[in-house]
Amino acid sequence: MANTEQALTQATTVIEGALGAALVDYTSGMALGTVGGGKGLDLAVAAAGNTDVVRAKVRTMEQLGLKDSIEDILITLGAQYHLIRLLRGRGTDGLFLYLALDKGRANLAMARHQLKRIEAELEV
């Protein structure tokens, strides 16, 4: 089992093209941990903004009467992928992993697979 810092460090070192990662509480919009980022990627701002994305999608699913759960949300930019993976499991309700990737260096399918594995090993 990995703690938050270990999981985020693993995400940014093991996943090719990773620019930054965060564990976010979408009830508050606060990042519980961050690794990477920098001048062009403020992870605290990204955590708050992506909280709005998650809340909007959850609300839309409720309004549509969809009885399903969100695995992940992908936002594709010109030069980056932003991947939001909602956590499931004991003690992880209301949390998501956020991963920013360099589109030119990342393999999206592999990143999703590795992020799922990191989620399974994360102990919050």
N, C-alpha and C positions, 0 to 999 in steps of 0.2 A: 504494500500500500504506500502511496505517495502523499505527502502533504501538499498544500497549495503551492508553495515555492518550488518544490521539486517537480511537480506536474507542469508548471508554467515554464520552468527552465528546460524541461524535457521537450516541451512543445516547440520552443524556439531553437533548440539545438538539433533535435532529431528530424523535425519536419523541414524539408528543403524549401528555401525561399521565405521562411518565417521572418517577419519584421517585428512582431510583438504579439504578446498574448496577455489576457487578463481573465480573472475569475470575477464575475459580476453578480451582485444581488439585484435582481430586477424589481424587487419591491421598493428599494431605496434608490437605485441607480448608482450605487457606490461600488467602486472596484475594491474587492477584498484582497487582491494581489495583482501585481503587474510585473512583466519582464519584457525588456526591449522597448520598442517605441523610439522616441527621439523628437527632434525638431519638427519633422514632417508628420509625426504620428503621436499625438498626445493621448495616451491611453485612458486618462481620467475623463477627458472630453468624449472619447469614443465609447466608454462605458455608459456614460449618461445618455448619449444619443442613441446607442443601440438598445438601451432599456426602452426607449419610446417605440422602437421598431418591434421589439418582442411584445410589449403591451398591446400595440395596435393589432398585431397578428392574432394574439390570444383573444382579444375582444371581437375581432372579425370572425374567428372560428366559432365563438359562442353565439354571435348573431346569426350565423349560417346554420347553427345547430349541428355542427360537425363534432362527432364523438370520437375524435382522434387526438393524437398528441404530436407535437412538433419535434422532429429529430434535429434538424438544423435549418438555418436560414442562410442563404448565400447572397451576397451583394457583390456584383461584378462591376468594377471600375475600369477605366482605360488601362491602368498600370498595376492594379491590385485586385486581389480577392479579399473579401471580408467574410469570415465564416463565424456564425453564431451557433453554438451547440448547447441546447437546453439539457441540463443534467437531470437524470432520473436516479432514483434510489433513495435509500434512507438518509435523511438529513440534508438532502440537496434540493428540496423544493424551493423554487424561486431563484435558482442560480443558473448562470450560463457561462460557458467558456467562449471567449472571443479571441479569434486568431486573424491577424492581418498577414497577407502573403504577397510577395512580389510575383505578379502574374507571369513574368518572363522566366522565372526560375522554378516556380512551384508546379507540382503535379497535383491537381485538385483532388482527384480520386484517392491518391495516396495520402494526401493531407487529411481528408475526411476519415479515412481508415485509421490513421495514426491518432487522430484526435479522439476517435471513439475508444481506442485502446487506452489512451491516457485518462479519459473519463472513467473507464472501468476500474482503473487503479487508484483514482483519486479518493482520498479520505478527508472529508471536511469536518 
